[in-house]
Amino acid sequence: MTQPSHHGGGQAQPGSGQPPAANAQPLTPGAEPLTPGAQPFGASAQPSAGAQFPAPAGAQFPAGAQAPATAGARSSAAHGRGTARLRQFAWASVPVWSVGFLAFAPFLRLAVARRARKDWAIFVGYLLAVVLEIVAVSVGGQSGAGSTAAGGLVILLIGGGAVHSFVAFGSDPAPAAVSGAARPEELNREALATARGRMERRREAREIASKNPILCRELRIGRPDMAREYDDGGLVDVNQVPGEILQSQLGLSPDETAAVLAARAKLGRFSSADEVSAYAQLEPDRLDAIRDWMIFS
């Protein structure tokens, strides 16, 4: 039931379960009901600059308008494309303004960035062509035929090198990697994939060590102090590695390392992290943080 107000309107009592009357006053003293088109913030309660609110499901934006996050991402991507295109034209101009004598330079940059055998072969080819150009220009003035050959080689290096550089840098993935265009979500996914990969490699290495000790020694699992090719995910053989590896790889302090080495020399070998804790007098919580990286051969 509603009680009549002093202004003649009705106001719902809390817990009555009935909606307020059509002319009911708001419960908060001094508050005004929102009218169509009114702002949900008062004059002193405007949202801070830069604040973003999630768009409601099915929300429509006017033609030409974009959600703030989407607009920022597209602006960043457009900036990255513009920078890449400018870099593409800059490297393609090198054979032109150097009259072909630096036609090899763009391909040296690609070879260093990509480290692919094909790119190194292209760089060597252009370098040999430039050497031939220098020789042809040096001796070309002595005969008409030599001068014609030298001129043709110069034109070939200028035109061919410029076009080849433009096409090669159009497919170069290096600018995207260094332009900062990668979003935090992509970097997080890469970091997660790397961490999970190392965990999986540690699991596989432990399985090899438990089932095939000979293969474990051949692969030098847990021995970062020795040259090896097998990636065990960062395992450390506590029974074999020197003290500096215990410090650098497991993060033990000099005192903790000395205690582990003394206990190992007295005991001969450890069989588990619990033995390390007991004989080296290390807190169990201290070893729990590095237990996943420890192995005992």
Secondary structure, 3 states (H helix, E strand, C coil): CEEECCCCCEEECCCCCCCCCCCCCCCCCCCCCCCCCCCCCCCCCCCCCCCCCCCCCCCCCCCCCCCHHHHHHHHHHHHHHHHHHHHHHHHHHHHHHCCCCCCCHHHHHHHHHHCCHHHHHHHHHHHHHHHHHHHHHHHHCCCHHHHHHHHHHHHHHHHHHHHHHHHHHHCCCHHHHHCCCCCHHHHHHHHHHHHHHHHHHHHHHHHHHHHCHHHHHHHCCCCCCCCCCCCCCCCEECCCCCHHHHHHHHCCCHHHHHHHHHHHHHHCCCCCHHHHHHHCCCCHHHHHCCHHHEECC
